Amino acid sequence: MTAVKNTQAIRHQAIAAYADAFGQLTEASLDDLVAMVSDDIVFTDPFNRIEGRSGFRHVFIHMYDTCHDPRFEISDLAHGKDASYIRWRMTARLKSWPRMALDFTGMTEVHANDKGQITAHYDHWDSASQLLAKIPYIGALIRPLLRQFVLPNHQ
């Protein structure tokens, strides 16, 4: 039982350090974050499924290429039986059209191995209501669709 607890402690410490690095992420500190992940990391978000450390790094290079001043504010970290969960808020401003401010909240499911390396980073956030519905023209198509899922007022 002690070996299991030690392994779990290694994973939880690695994920806590990862969450901290994520919350302090800058373009200059990106390599520090990348060093925390395994060679075969899997990254997913509403738009991508990436495998490998190089692809993981490229996700964030792309973020810095397309956004001004992206920031992640970490509001919570919880450890489950098989995964941990990081609650975050991401803010930035797009560099090109539609040059809009971004403000998303979401949750990242994180897995680590016994060596303390991050093996999976699964982002969960609502891209329809938090992004697509706010884009000019596209939003005009998305907002009516989203309204169909809103419950009518009940008294």
C-alpha positions as CSV (number, residue, x, y, z in Angstrom):
1,M,0.0,0.0,0.0
2,T,2.9,2.4,0.7
3,A,4.2,2.0,-2.8
4,V,0.8,3.0,-4.2
5,K,0.7,6.0,-1.9
6,N,4.2,7.0,-3.0
7,T,3.3,6.7,-6.7
8,Q,0.1,8.7,-6.1
9,A,2.1,11.4,-4.2
10,I,4.6,11.6,-7.1
11,R,1.8,12.0,-9.6
12,H,0.0,14.6,-7.5
13,Q,3.2,16.6,-6.9
14,A,3.9,16.6,-10.7
15,I,0.4,17.7,-11.5
16,A,0.5,20.5,-8.9
17,A,3.8,21.7,-10.3
18,Y,2.3,21.5,-13.9
19,A,-0.7,23.6,-12.8
20,D,1.6,26.2,-11.2
21,A,3.7,26.3,-14.4
22,F,0.6,26.6,-16.5
23,G,-0.7,29.5,-14.4
24,Q,2.6,31.3,-14.8
25,L,3.1,30.4,-18.5
26,T,4.9,32.9,-20.8
27,E,6.5,32.5,-24.1
28,A,9.9,32.6,-22.3
29,S,8.8,29.8,-19.9
30,L,7.2,27.5,-22.5
31,D,10.2,25.1,-22.5
32,D,9.9,24.6,-18.8
33,L,6.3,23.5,-19.3
34,V,7.3,21.2,-22.2
35,A,10.0,19.6,-20.0
36,M,7.3,18.4,-17.6
37,V,5.5,16.3,-20.2
38,S,6.3,12.8,-21.5
39,D,7.5,12.1,-25.0
40,D,4.2,10.5,-25.8
41,I,1.9,13.1,-24.3
42,V,-1.6,13.3,-25.7
43,F,-3.2,16.8,-25.9
44,T,-6.8,17.5,-26.9
45,D,-8.9,20.6,-26.9
46,P,-12.1,21.4,-28.9
47,F,-10.1,21.9,-32.1
48,N,-7.0,19.6,-31.9
49,R,-5.8,16.2,-31.0
50,I,-2.0,16.2,-30.7
51,E,0.4,13.4,-29.8
52,G,4.0,13.9,-28.7
53,R,6.1,16.5,-27.0
54,S,6.9,18.4,-30.2
55,G,3.2,18.7,-31.1
56,F,2.4,19.8,-27.6
57,R,5.0,22.5,-27.8
58,H,3.6,23.6,-31.2
59,V,0.1,24.1,-29.7
60,F,1.5,26.8,-27.4
61,I,3.7,28.3,-30.1
62,H,0.6,28.7,-32.2
63,M,-1.2,30.3,-29.3
64,Y,1.6,32.9,-28.9
65,D,1.6,33.4,-32.7
66,T,-2.1,34.2,-32.8
67,C,-2.8,35.9,-29.5
68,H,-1.6,39.0,-27.6
69,D,-0.8,38.4,-24.0
70,P,-2.4,35.0,-23.4
71,R,-2.8,34.2,-19.7
72,F,-4.1,31.3,-17.7
73,E,-5.5,31.9,-14.2
74,I,-5.7,28.7,-12.2
75,S,-8.6,28.8,-9.8
76,D,-8.7,25.2,-8.6
77,L,-6.9,21.9,-8.6
78,A,-8.5,18.6,-7.6
79,H,-7.1,15.1,-7.6
80,G,-9.3,12.1,-8.5
81,K,-8.6,8.4,-8.4
82,D,-7.1,8.3,-11.9
83,A,-6.8,11.9,-13.0
84,S,-6.5,15.4,-11.7
85,Y,-8.5,18.4,-12.8
86,I,-7.3,22.0,-13.2
87,R,-9.9,24.7,-13.4
88,W,-8.8,27.8,-15.3
89,R,-9.6,31.0,-17.0
90,M,-7.8,32.0,-20.2
91,T,-7.6,35.6,-21.4
92,A,-6.0,37.0,-24.5
93,R,-6.6,39.1,-27.6
94,L,-6.5,37.8,-31.1
95,K,-3.8,39.4,-33.3
96,S,-5.8,39.2,-36.5
97,W,-9.4,39.3,-37.6
98,P,-11.6,39.5,-35.7
99,R,-9.2,41.0,-33.2
100,M,-11.5,40.2,-30.4
101,A,-10.8,39.7,-26.7
102,L,-10.8,36.1,-25.6
103,D,-12.1,35.1,-22.1
104,F,-12.7,31.4,-21.6
105,T,-13.2,29.2,-18.6
106,G,-12.6,25.5,-18.7
107,M,-11.2,22.5,-17.0
108,T,-8.2,20.4,-17.9
109,E,-8.1,16.7,-17.1
110,V,-4.4,15.8,-16.5
111,H,-2.8,12.4,-16.2
112,A,0.8,11.7,-15.0
113,N,3.0,8.6,-15.0
114,D,5.0,7.1,-12.1
115,K,8.0,9.1,-13.1
116,G,6.1,12.4,-12.5
117,Q,5.7,13.2,-16.2
118,I,2.5,14.6,-17.6
119,T,1.1,12.0,-20.1
120,A,-2.3,13.5,-21.0
121,H,-3.7,17.0,-21.1
122,Y,-7.4,17.1,-22.1
123,D,-9.0,20.5,-22.3
124,H,-12.7,20.7,-21.7
125,W,-14.4,24.1,-22.5
126,D,-17.4,25.3,-24.4
127,S,-16.1,26.6,-27.7
128,A,-19.6,27.2,-29.1
129,S,-20.8,29.7,-26.4
130,Q,-17.4,31.1,-25.4
131,L,-15.9,31.6,-28.8
132,L,-17.9,30.8,-31.9
133,A,-21.1,32.7,-30.8
134,K,-19.0,35.8,-30.3
135,I,-17.4,35.9,-33.7
136,P,-19.0,38.4,-36.2
137,Y,-21.2,36.6,-38.8
138,I,-20.5,33.1,-37.4
139,G,-22.1,34.1,-34.1
140,A,-25.3,35.1,-35.9
141,L,-25.6,31.5,-36.9
142,I,-24.5,29.9,-33.7
143,R,-26.5,32.0,-31.1
144,P,-30.0,30.9,-32.4
145,L,-28.9,27.3,-32.2
146,L,-27.6,27.6,-28.7
147,R,-30.9,29.3,-27.6
148,Q,-32.7,26.1,-28.6
149,F,-31.1,24.3,-25.6
150,V,-32.1,26.9,-23.0
151,L,-34.9,25.9,-20.8
152,P,-37.9,28.2,-20.8
153,N,-38.7,30.0,-17.6
154,H,-40.5,27.9,-15.1
155,Q,-42.5,29.3,-12.2
